[in-house]
């Protein structure tokens, strides 16, 4: 339970920092790259739509940044 709480706190802090600092925040560029990769995957895969691919790509990139 403590790990989930810590992860949620780190996620909130990270999103807040990205919103305040924009492109200067170290997590912004990797998350945007993940979004772009997800969009390409969504365009190429018949089962996944582009918005769903973008969301999945951004989520995976964001989660990988939080694990550090």
N, C-alpha and C positions, 0 to 999 in steps of 0.2 A: 504494500500500500504506500509506503514511503517513497519507493522508486517512481510510482505513477505521479505522486504529488510533486516530486522533484522535477520530473519530466515536464509536467504541466507548467510549473513555475518557470523553468528554463525556456519553454516554448513561448510563454507570455512575454518574458523579458526579451527574447530574440525578436519576436514580431514587433514589439514596441521599439526596439533599437533600429530595426529595418525601416519602420515607418518614419522615425525621426531623422535618421541619417541618410536614408535613400541609398544611392549608389555608393556612398562612402562606407557603408557597413560591410564587413567582410562576408556576410552570408547572402547578400542581395544577388551578387553575380552568379554564384553557384545555383541558387534557387531559380533564377531566370534561365540559366542554361538547362536545368532540369525540366523547366516548363517547355522550352523549345524542343528538347529531345522527345518529351511526351507528346507534343503536338505532331511531330513527324511520325512517331509510332502510331498515333491515332489516325493519321492520314493514310498510312500504309496498311494497317490491319483492318480487315473488314468488320470485325466485331466491335472495335473500339472507336468511338467518335473523337474528333479533335478536342473538344472541350474536356472530355473525360481523360484523354491522354495527357492534356496539359495539367489537369488537376493531379493526376497520378504522378506525373514527372516532378511537379513542384513538391508534392508531399514526400516523395522518396528523397529528393535532394535536401529538403528541410529536415527530415528525420535523420539523415546521415550527418548533417551539421550538428544536430543536437546530441548525437551519440558521442561526440568528441569530448 
